[in-house]
Amino acid sequence: MKVVITGATGFIGTALCSEMIEAGHEVTAIIRPGSLKRERLPKGVTVIELELNRLSELEGKFDLFYHLAWNGSSGDDRNDFYIQNSNIVYTVEAVKAAKRCGCNKFIGAGSQAEYGVVKGVCTEETNPKPFMLYGAAKLSAYHMAKIVAEQEGISFVWPRIYSVYGVGENQGTLISYLISTLLKGESPELTACENMWDYIYITDCVKALRLLGEKKLSDSGNYIYNISRGSPRILKDFVKEVRNIIDPNAELKFGAKHSNAGTSYWLEPDVTKLMNEGFLPEVSFKQGITEIKNHGGKKDELLR
């Protein structure tokens, strides 16, 4: 297939480019003009430099469109109305561009943030109650893009992606904080970490995304798929496992930071629907953390 990927220089986007190329697909990456992250892209990717507000200018013939680009996905920008609102427009424009370029399927990039705080198992049928603008914008983008896709007559899929980690992940995540702090011989300061959590390694995440792109999905009337490993545990257990791999003698300062129960995620995803499509994760949490630890150059990157 001829595949288009926006947000291709991001953590997930870069890995998806590699996954699709290795599977024998032709990949075109849409990136910001002059992006310094262009060098991250794997060999064999065709690059188109195009701002998100100019997606209407995209030309070419393709089969599958992944829209991963999203401005303001971290920090204070997650609650900036103007940044988040613009992403809704870009998502709808991406659907229209996909149709115009001949794509048979459009795959967005939803988030577990759309659900808000769900204490218990979360299925695709769970009523979303986002508490921040980022999650609300993702949810709005889903609803609007789904309707436009129906109007345009293009297949629509909305993966809701949970916590992805791995080599090359963005700084500022709990995993990157833990590893960088432990590598410096310091003690991570943490909340009580008593909420449920679930992690999926980056290669498993993009494997799931590829599957959703390649397959004729069995449930064409339900567009949402939870993307996670489906092995939730108390977050404290994950933290201790990272410590045991990086520095078994290090102290973990649980409770040093305050958490708000109303804005602390409880990640206990049901991934049965994804499994029913044939997805099986391959990388355990221990394997994933060990891979980060052993990856050449990663230590220097984490210590910056």
C-alpha positions as CSV (number, residue, x, y, z in Angstrom):
1,M,0.0,0.0,0.0
2,K,0.9,3.6,-0.4
3,V,0.7,5.1,3.1
4,V,0.7,8.8,4.2
5,I,1.7,9.6,7.8
6,T,1.4,13.1,9.4
7,G,3.3,13.7,12.6
8,A,5.9,11.3,11.2
9,T,8.9,12.8,13.1
10,G,7.3,12.2,16.5
11,F,7.9,9.3,18.8
12,I,5.1,7.2,17.5
13,G,5.3,8.5,13.9
14,T,8.9,7.6,13.4
15,A,8.4,4.1,14.7
16,L,5.3,3.7,12.5
17,C,7.3,4.8,9.4
18,S,9.8,2.0,10.1
19,E,7.1,-0.5,10.8
20,M,5.3,0.2,7.6
21,I,8.4,0.2,5.5
22,E,9.5,-3.2,7.0
23,A,6.1,-4.6,6.1
24,G,6.7,-3.6,2.5
25,H,4.6,-0.5,2.2
26,E,5.5,2.8,0.5
27,V,5.5,5.5,3.1
28,T,5.1,9.3,2.5
29,A,5.8,11.4,5.6
30,I,4.2,14.9,6.0
31,I,6.4,17.0,8.2
32,R,6.8,20.7,9.1
33,P,8.9,22.7,6.6
34,G,12.5,22.9,7.8
35,S,11.9,20.4,10.6
36,L,15.1,19.6,12.5
37,K,13.7,16.2,13.3
38,R,13.7,15.1,9.7
39,E,16.9,13.1,10.3
40,R,14.9,10.8,12.5
41,L,13.0,9.4,9.5
42,P,14.1,5.9,8.3
43,K,15.6,5.4,4.9
44,G,13.1,4.8,2.1
45,V,10.5,7.4,3.3
46,T,9.3,10.0,0.8
47,V,9.1,13.4,2.5
48,I,6.6,16.2,1.9
49,E,7.1,19.4,3.8
50,L,3.7,20.9,4.5
51,E,2.1,22.8,7.4
52,L,-1.0,21.3,8.9
53,N,-3.0,24.3,7.9
54,R,-2.2,23.5,4.3
55,L,-3.3,19.9,4.1
56,S,-5.8,21.0,1.4
57,E,-2.7,21.4,-0.9
58,L,-1.6,17.7,-0.5
59,E,-1.3,16.0,-3.9
60,G,-0.8,12.4,-4.9
61,K,-2.5,9.1,-4.9
62,F,-2.4,7.0,-1.7
63,D,-4.3,4.1,-0.1
64,L,-4.0,4.7,3.7
65,F,-3.8,7.9,5.7
66,Y,-2.5,8.0,9.3
67,H,-3.0,11.4,11.0
68,L,-0.8,11.4,14.1
69,A,0.2,15.1,14.1
70,W,-1.2,17.0,17.1
71,N,0.1,20.3,18.4
72,G,0.2,20.9,22.2
73,S,0.4,17.3,23.3
74,S,2.4,18.0,26.5
75,G,2.9,20.6,29.2
76,D,0.7,23.7,29.6
77,D,-0.3,23.5,25.9
78,R,-2.6,20.7,26.8
79,N,-4.9,23.2,28.3
80,D,-4.5,26.0,25.7
81,F,-7.9,26.4,24.0
82,Y,-6.6,27.9,20.8
83,I,-3.9,25.3,20.3
84,Q,-6.2,22.4,21.0
85,N,-9.1,23.8,19.0
86,S,-6.9,24.2,15.9
87,N,-6.2,20.4,16.0
88,I,-9.8,19.7,15.5
89,V,-9.8,21.6,12.3
90,Y,-6.6,19.9,11.1
91,T,-8.0,16.5,11.8
92,V,-11.1,17.2,9.7
93,E,-8.9,18.6,6.9
94,A,-6.8,15.5,7.1
95,V,-9.9,13.3,6.5
96,K,-10.8,15.5,3.5
97,A,-7.2,15.3,2.2
98,A,-7.2,11.5,2.6
99,K,-10.4,11.2,0.5
100,R,-9.2,13.6,-2.2
101,C,-6.0,11.6,-2.5
102,G,-7.8,8.3,-3.0
103,C,-7.3,6.7,0.4
104,N,-9.6,3.9,1.4
105,K,-9.1,4.3,5.1
106,F,-8.3,7.1,7.5
107,I,-6.7,6.4,10.9
108,G,-6.6,9.1,13.5
109,A,-4.7,9.2,16.8
110,G,-7.1,9.3,19.8
111,S,-6.0,9.2,23.4
112,Q,-6.9,7.6,26.7
113,A,-7.2,11.3,27.9
114,E,-10.6,11.3,26.1
115,Y,-12.0,9.0,28.8
116,G,-10.9,11.2,31.7
117,V,-10.6,9.4,35.1
118,V,-12.2,6.0,35.0
119,K,-11.7,3.9,38.1
120,G,-12.2,0.5,36.8
121,V,-11.9,-1.4,33.5
122,C,-12.3,1.0,30.5
123,T,-13.8,-0.4,27.3
124,E,-14.5,1.4,24.0
125,E,-18.0,1.8,25.2
126,T,-17.1,3.7,28.4
127,N,-18.6,7.1,28.5
128,P,-15.8,9.7,27.9
129,K,-15.5,12.5,30.5
130,P,-12.2,14.4,29.7
131,F,-11.1,16.9,32.3
132,M,-8.5,18.8,30.3
133,L,-8.7,20.5,26.9
134,Y,-6.4,18.1,25.3
135,G,-8.7,15.2,25.9
136,A,-11.8,17.2,25.1
137,A,-10.2,18.3,21.8
138,K,-9.3,14.7,20.9
139,L,-12.9,13.6,21.7
140,S,-14.3,16.5,19.6
141,A,-11.9,15.6,16.7
142,Y,-13.1,12.1,16.8
143,H,-16.8,13.0,16.6
144,M,-16.3,15.6,13.8
145,A,-13.8,13.5,11.8
146,K,-16.1,10.5,12.0
147,I,-19.1,12.4,10.6
148,V,-17.0,14.0,7.8
149,A,-15.5,10.5,7.0
150,E,-19.1,9.2,6.7
151,Q,-20.0,12.1,4.4
152,E,-16.9,11.5,2.3
153,G,-17.4,7.8,2.1
154,I,-14.1,6.8,3.6
155,S,-13.4,4.1,6.2
156,F,-12.6,5.6,9.6
157,V,-10.7,4.2,12.6
158,W,-9.9,6.0,15.9
159,P,-7.3,4.3,18.0
160,R,-7.3,5.5,21.6
161,I,-3.6,5.2,22.5
162,Y,-2.6,4.6,26.1
163,S,0.9,5.0,27.7
164,V,3.6,4.3,25.1
165,Y,7.2,4.0,26.2
166,G,10.5,2.9,24.6
167,V,13.8,4.0,23.0
168,G,13.4,7.6,21.7
169,E,10.4,8.5,23.8
170,N,9.7,12.1,24.6
171,Q,11.3,13.7,27.7
172,G,8.9,14.6,30.5
173,T,7.3,11.1,30.8
174,L,7.4,9.2,34.1
175,I,9.6,6.5,32.5
176,S,12.1,9.0,31.1
177,Y,12.2,10.8,34.5
178,L,12.7,7.6,36.4
179,I,15.5,6.4,34.2
180,S,17.4,9.7,33.9
181,T,17.1,10.3,37.7
182,L,18.3,6.8,38.6
183,L,21.2,7.0,36.0
184,K,22.4,10.1,37.8
185,G,22.4,8.2,41.1
186,E,19.5,10.3,42.5
187,S,16.2,9.3,44.2
188,P,13.1,9.9,42.1
189,E,10.4,12.0,43.9
190,L,7.0,10.5,43.2
191,T,3.4,10.6,44.1
192,A,2.0,7.6,46.1
193,C,1.6,5.8,42.7
194,E,-1.3,3.8,43.9
195,N,-3.4,4.2,40.7
196,M,-3.7,1.5,38.1
197,W,-1.6,1.9,35.0
198,D,-0.8,0.1,31.7
199,Y,2.2,0.5,29.4
200,I,2.7,-0.6,25.8
201,Y,6.2,-0.7,24.2
202,I,6.6,1.5,21.1
203,T,7.1,-1.4,18.7
204,D,4.0,-3.1,19.9
205,C,2.0,0.1,19.6
206,V,2.9,0.6,15.9
207,K,2.4,-3.0,15.2
208,A,-1.2,-2.5,16.4
209,L,-1.5,0.6,14.3
210,R,-0.3,-1.3,11.2
211,L,-2.7,-4.1,11.8
212,L,-5.6,-1.6,12.0
213,G,-4.4,-0.2,8.7
214,E,-3.9,-3.4,6.8
215,K,-6.9,-5.4,8.0
216,K,-10.5,-5.3,7.0
217,L,-11.8,-4.8,10.5
218,S,-14.5,-7.2,11.8
219,D,-16.4,-4.4,13.5
220,S,-16.8,-1.7,10.8
221,G,-19.6,0.0,12.8
222,N,-17.5,0.7,15.9
223,Y,-14.6,3.0,15.0
224,I,-12.7,3.0,18.3
225,Y,-9.9,0.7,19.5
226,N,-8.0,0.9,22.8
227,I,-4.3,0.6,22.1
228,S,-2.4,-0.8,25.1
229,R,-0.8,-4.0,26.3
230,G,-3.7,-5.0,28.4
231,S,-1.6,-5.9,31.5
232,P,-2.5,-3.2,34.0
233,R,-0.9,-3.1,37.5
234,I,-0.6,-0.7,40.3
235,L,1.8,2.1,39.1
236,K,4.1,1.6,42.1
237,D,4.9,-1.9,40.8
238,F,6.0,-0.5,37.4
239,V,8.2,2.1,39.2
240,K,9.8,-0.5,41.4
241,E,10.5,-2.7,38.3
242,V,12.3,0.2,36.6
243,R,14.3,0.8,39.7
244,N,15.3,-2.9,40.0
245,I,16.5,-2.9,36.4
246,I,18.4,0.5,36.5
247,D,19.7,0.7,40.1
248,P,18.4,-1.9,42.5
249,N,19.8,-0.1,45.5
250,A,18.2,3.3,44.8
251,E,15.6,4.9,47.0
252,L,12.2,5.7,45.7
253,K,10.5,8.6,47.4
254,F,6.9,7.7,47.1
255,G,4.5,10.3,48.4
256,A,7.0,13.2,48.0
257,K,4.7,14.7,45.4
258,H,1.0,15.4,45.9
259,S,-1.6,14.0,43.4
260,N,-5.2,15.1,42.8
261,A,-7.6,12.1,42.6
262,G,-9.8,14.1,40.3
263,T,-7.0,14.5,37.7
264,S,-5.0,11.4,38.3
265,Y,-5.6,8.9,35.5
266,W,-6.5,5.3,36.4
267,L,-5.5,3.2,33.4
268,E,-7.1,-0.2,33.3
269,P,-7.9,-0.6,29.6
270,D,-9.9,-3.5,28.1
271,V,-8.1,-4.4,24.8
272,T,-10.3,-7.4,23.9
273,K,-11.5,-5.7,20.8
274,L,-7.9,-5.2,19.5
275,M,-7.0,-8.7,20.5
276,N,-10.0,-10.0,18.5
277,E,-8.4,-8.4,15.4
278,G,-5.4,-10.6,15.9
279,F,-3.1,-8.3,17.9
280,L,-0.7,-9.9,20.4
281,P,1.9,-7.8,22.3
282,E,5.5,-9.1,22.1
283,V,7.5,-7.0,24.5
284,S,7.1,-7.3,28.3
285,F,7.7,-4.3,30.5
286,K,10.9,-5.7,31.8
287,Q,12.1,-6.3,28.2
288,G,11.2,-2.8,27.2
289,I,13.0,-1.1,30.1
290,T,16.0,-3.3,29.6
291,E,16.0,-2.3,25.9
292,I,16.1,1.4,26.9
293,K,18.9,0.8,29.4
294,N,21.0,-1.1,26.9
295,H,20.3,1.0,23.8
296,G,23.4,2.7,22.6
297,G,23.4,6.5,23.2
298,K,20.2,6.5,25.2
299,K,22.0,7.1,28.5
300,D,23.6,10.2,27.2
301,E,20.3,11.4,25.8
302,L,18.5,10.8,29.1
303,L,21.2,12.7,31.1
304,R,20.9,15.9,29.1
